Structure formats: C-alpha cells, structure tokens
Amino acid sequence: MEVGVLLQKEEVKPLLADYVKSLYVSNNGENGIYYHDATLTNGAGDNSYRYAGASSDVNNYVCFGSTQSPCPADNLYRIIGVFGDKVKLIKSDYATSALLGADGDYKEKYSYDSSKYKGNTNNLANIAGYTWNYKNNTTINSGYGSNTWSTSLLNKTNLNKNFITNIGADWAAKIAETTWKVGGNTWSNIGTQPAKTVYQNEIVSPVTTNTTDNATDYSAKVGLMYVSDYMYAAPQDKWTLVGYNGSDASKDYRAATSVNWMYMGLYEWTISRTAGYADSVFRVTNTGDVLSDGAGGAYGVRPVFYLTSSVNYASGSGSATDPIVVN
C-alpha cells in the first residue's frame, strides 16, 4: 500500500499596505482610518489611508527592529498611513541617544517641561534633545542654526547613519528610499492654516525661499513627520482647526490633544522649514499647537520612514500589547 504525502499549503500573508487598506471597510473613521480621496471633506486628496483619533482607540502599533515577544517598548512604531503602496511609520516614543547617537546634532538630554509627556515615564530620563541643523552650519545666525535639511547632521548622521546602523541591516532593508518634501513654506501658509491648506503648502507646493541648496526635495530613507501628518492624526471634525491661533486655544491644535494619537506631550521637531527665515523650523509644542523656532533648539525626535512595498503583514491586532509583526 502506497503512502501518500500530504503537502500543506503555506499560508500566504498579505502585503502590509493591503492589510491596512482592508481595515477600511466603507465609512471614514471606521477602525480609526480615513481614506483621503477627492471627496473627503477637508482631506488631503492624495488617496492615502491615514489613522486618526485618540491614542487608545487607534490600533496602529507595529513591532519594528526586534523579533522578541512581547515587543520591547523601544521597538514600537505606529502607522501614520498608507501612501500609494507603502506604509509610513513613526516611532511611538521619542528617540534616545542609544538609538540616534550622541554625535551629529545631539545636544543634551531632553530638558524642557515634560509635565504633559504621554509616553513611558521610565523612558523620560533617556530621551535625547537634538538640534535640527546647528553643528554643521558655518554661517550660524545668532545661534539659531540653518533650516536647510540637506546640510543637517540630524538628517545625515543621526537619522540616516546612526539609526540605520543601530537597527541592523535586515531591518534597514525594509525601509524604502524616499523623496522627502523639505522646502516647507511661510508661517502664514502653514502655522495659521487648517490641515488641507497646510498639506497643499507643505507637500504639493513647497518653496525654496531662504534655502542654501535651492531644493524642495531630498532623497533619504529616514526623515521626520510633516506638520500635515500631525494635523491629520486628529479626527475629521478637528481638521478645521489651525496650527496656532494665539491666545484662543479652542481654535488650534491645543484643542485636539486628547484625540490626536500622534501628540506625545513634548516639544518635537517636524521636517518642515519656516521658509520666511533661513533658520526657523516648524515644531509641535508640549501643549499640542504648531509653532516655529530656530534650528538650534534641542527638542525631541521621532524617526519617520516608509516601508518597502514588499513588506508583509504576519500577525497582530495593532494594539500596544499585540502590535503588528511584519516579515
């Protein structure tokens, strides 16, 4: 009697981008996801799928850089959204010098008001403060630095050298080379505008005013969040708020901190320049609004990157205790 051999068919795992898109069923906001097509009121209109809502309600955690279970807290990232065929991640908590290095644009341990910090309090003492572009600038303007991203050591050394090295070659290979929009725009075109206008001025029509390289694009694996990323992480009813509205906090993103999963409670850099000056950069403050400051300030940093389109979903619900695992 011949013995047959039963071959078990290997389960085919979906692409991570397809898995995230499948969670969007039909209604914007369902499962914390909004589809930003041309019909979405006040949306980006770029056909992205973006997570938005209160942190506890948004299951967009990914374990990246580790195969341990449970996932180490320092390896938790969160999905900003799906853009084309690529998934965009941001580190869930602020980086330490162990990850980004104490060279480049590192200045000191984070030293500003941390009373609103929403992360792991055990990590607070280790969070690093980085200048945006100070140490490599030979024409420092009264100590404020330069806002040209291509010359920044935070960019070149801390994010695109140290971070890439420290996560290891196998994980670095999962990160896609990306064209970052680095021209930014003026304060009046970003700082005092709602999300849709910010997206247009920051991503669609950035400017070269006051740059030293006359460029709006920069190619690299790792960057920082855009102002519009932060604004669109709040639900749709907040997208009419502006970044900053002076003394009236009810009309800017200070009114959205409880429902914006990206808000973490410390001063934090974005990648976007305040183009009216040669030394000013947009940042998110510890109270949740969007302001600008000299590039020589030392604030928190969360690496942002796009995964290659070939990365697969392996398991996980996306919660902090059961993050998505990729392969």
Residue pairs with C-beta under 8 A, 6 or more apart in sequence:
13 312
13 313
13 314
13 327
14 22
14 312
14 313
15 85
15 309
15 310
15 311
15 312
15 313
16 87
16 307
16 311
16 312
16 313
16 324
16 326
17 82
17 85
17 86
17 87
17 309
18 313
19 313
19 324
20 33
20 49
20 79
20 81
20 82
20 87
21 49
21 82
23 31
23 33
24 30
24 31
24 33
24 35
24 49
25 31
28 34
28 35
28 40
28 236
29 52
29 53
29 235
29 236
31 59
32 51
32 52
32 53
32 57
32 58
32 59
32 60
32 261
33 49
33 50
33 51
33 52
33 81
34 40
34 43
34 49
34 50
34 52
34 232
34 236
35 47
35 48
35 49
36 43
36 44
36 45
36 46
36 47
36 48
36 49
36 50
36 232
37 43
37 45
37 47
38 45
40 236
41 236
42 194
42 195
42 196
42 236
42 239
42 240
43 196
43 232
43 236
43 239
44 50
44 195
44 196
44 199
44 203
44 228
44 232
45 196
45 199
46 83
46 199
46 203
47 84
48 81
48 82
48 83
49 81
49 82
50 80
50 81
50 232
50 233
51 58
51 60
51 78
51 79
51 80
51 81
51 233
51 261
52 58
52 232
52 233
52 234
52 235
52 236
52 260
52 261
53 234
53 235
53 259
53 261
54 258
54 259
54 260
54 261
55 118
55 260
55 261
55 263
57 261
58 78
58 261
59 317
59 318
59 319
60 78
60 79
60 261
60 318
61 76
61 77
61 78
61 79
61 92
61 316
61 318
61 319
61 320
61 323
61 324
62 76
62 77
62 78
62 79
62 89
62 316
62 318
62 323
62 324
62 325
62 326
63 71
63 75
63 76
63 77
63 316
63 323
63 324
63 325
63 326
64 75
64 76
64 77
64 89
64 167
64 171
64 174
64 326
65 75
65 167
65 168
65 171
66 72
66 75
68 75
70 321
71 323
71 325
73 93
73 120
73 123
74 93
74 96
74 99
74 123
76 91
76 92
76 93
76 320
76 323
77 89
77 90
77 91
77 92
78 89
78 90
78 91
78 92
78 261
78 262
79 87
79 88
79 89
79 318
79 324
80 88
80 89
80 90
80 225
80 229
80 233
80 262
80 304
81 87
81 88
82 88
83 306
84 309
85 309
86 176
86 306
86 307
86 308
86 309
87 306
87 307
87 311
88 229
88 304
88 305
88 306
88 307
89 304
89 305
89 306
89 307
90 225
90 229
90 262
90 302
90 303
90 304
91 302
91 303
91 304
92 119
92 302
92 320
93 119
93 120
93 123
93 127
93 264
93 302
94 110
94 119
94 123
94 127
94 128
94 264
94 266
94 268
94 300
94 301
94 302
95 127
95 128
95 163
95 300
95 301
95 302
95 303
96 123
96 126
96 127
96 128
97 106
97 109
97 126
97 128
98 126
98 166
99 162
99 163
99 166
99 303
100 106
100 128
100 130
100 158
100 159
100 162
100 163
100 166
100 301
100 303
101 157
101 158
101 161
101 162
101 166
102 128
103 153
103 157
103 158
103 162
104 130
104 135
104 153
104 154
104 156
104 157
104 158
104 161
104 162
105 130
105 131
105 132
105 133
105 134
105 135
105 136
105 152
105 153
105 154
105 157
105 158
106 128
106 129
106 130
106 158
107 129
107 130
107 131
107 134
107 298
108 128
108 129
108 298
109 125
109 126
109 127
109 128
109 129
110 124
110 127
110 128
110 129
110 266
110 298
110 299
110 300
111 129
111 298
112 129
112 266
112 267
112 286
112 299
113 286
114 124
114 265
114 266
114 286
115 286
116 257
116 265
116 266
116 286
116 287
117 124
117 264
117 265
117 266
117 286
118 263
118 264
118 265
119 264
119 265
127 266
127 300
128 300
128 301
129 298
129 299
129 300
130 154
130 158
130 269
130 298
130 299
130 300
130 301
131 145
131 154
131 295
131 296
131 297
131 298
132 145
132 147
132 152
132 154
132 269
132 281
132 295
132 296
132 297
132 299
133 145
133 146
133 147
133 148
133 149
133 151
133 152
133 153
133 154
133 155
133 281
133 295
134 140
134 145
134 146
134 295
134 296
135 153
136 151
136 152
136 153
136 156
137 145
137 146
137 151
137 295
139 146
140 146
140 296
141 278
141 279
141 294
143 294
143 296
144 279
144 280
144 294
144 295
144 296
145 279
145 294
145 295
145 296
146 152
146 212
146 278
146 279
146 295
147 184
147 210
147 211
147 273
147 274
147 275
147 277
147 278
147 279
147 280
147 281
147 295
148 211
148 212
148 213
148 273
148 278
149 155
149 180
149 182
149 218
149 271
149 273
150 182
150 213
150 215
150 218
151 212
151 213
152 295
154 269
154 301
155 218
155 220
155 223
158 301
159 220
159 222
159 223
159 224
159 301
159 303
160 220
160 221
160 222
163 222
163 303
164 172
164 175
164 221
164 222
165 172
172 221
173 308
174 307
174 308
174 311
174 326
175 221
175 222
175 305
175 306
175 307
175 308
176 221
176 305
176 306
176 307
176 308
176 309
177 219
177 220
177 221
178 219
178 220
178 221
178 223
178 305
178 306
179 217
179 218
179 219
180 217
180 218
180 219
180 220
180 223
180 271
181 202
181 203
181 206
181 216
181 217
181 226
181 271
181 272
182 206
182 215
182 216
182 217
182 218
182 271
182 272
182 273
183 206
183 207
183 208
183 211
183 215
183 216
183 217
183 273
183 275
184 190
184 202
184 206
184 207
184 272
184 273
184 274
184 275
184 281
184 282
185 201
185 202
185 205
185 206
185 207
185 272
185 273
185 275
186 207
186 209
186 274
186 275
186 276
187 274
187 276
187 292
189 197
189 198
189 201
190 198
190 201
190 202
190 227
190 243
190 272
190 274
190 282
190 290
191 242
191 243
191 244
191 274
191 282
191 290
191 291
191 292
192 242
192 243
192 244
192 245
193 201
193 242
193 243
194 231
194 239
194 240
194 241
194 242
195 228
195 231
195 232
195 239
195 241
196 239
198 227
198 228
198 231
198 243
199 228
199 232
202 226
202 227
202 228
202 272
203 226
203 228
206 216
206 272
206 275
207 216
207 275
208 214
208 215
208 216
208 275
209 275
209 276
210 273
210 275
210 276
210 277
210 278
211 273
211 275
211 278
212 278
221 305
222 303
222 304
222 305
223 271
223 303
223 304
223 305
224 269
224 270
224 271
224 301
224 302
224 303
224 304
225 262
225 270
225 271
225 302
225 304
226 270
226 271
226 272
227 243
227 270
227 272
227 282
227 290
229 262
229 304
230 253
230 260
230 262
230 263
230 270
230 284
230 290
231 239
231 241
231 243
231 253
231 290
232 239
233 260
233 261
233 262
233 263
234 241
234 253
234 256
234 259
234 260
235 259
238 253
238 255
238 256
238 259
238 260
241 251
241 252
241 253
241 255
241 256
242 251
242 252
242 253
243 252
243 253
243 282
243 289
243 290
243 291
244 252
244 253
244 289
244 290
244 291
245 251
245 252
249 255
249 287
249 289
252 289
252 290
253 260
253 263
253 284
253 288
253 289
253 290
254 287
254 288
254 289
256 263
256 288
257 263
257 265
257 287
257 288
260 288
263 284
263 288
264 300
264 302
265 286
266 286
266 299
266 300
267 283
267 284
267 285
267 286
267 297
267 299
267 300
268 283
268 284
268 299
268 300
268 301
268 302
269 281
269 283
269 299
269 300
269 301
270 281
270 282
270 283
270 284
270 290
271 304
272 281
272 282
273 280
273 281
273 282
274 280
274 281
274 282
274 292
279 294
279 295
279 296
280 292
280 293
280 294
280 295
281 292
281 293
281 294
281 295
282 290
282 291
282 292
283 290
283 291
283 292
283 293
283 297
283 299
284 290
285 291
293 299
307 326
311 326
311 327
312 326
312 327
313 324
313 326
314 324
314 325
314 326
314 327
315 324
315 325
316 322
316 323
316 324
316 325
317 324
318 324
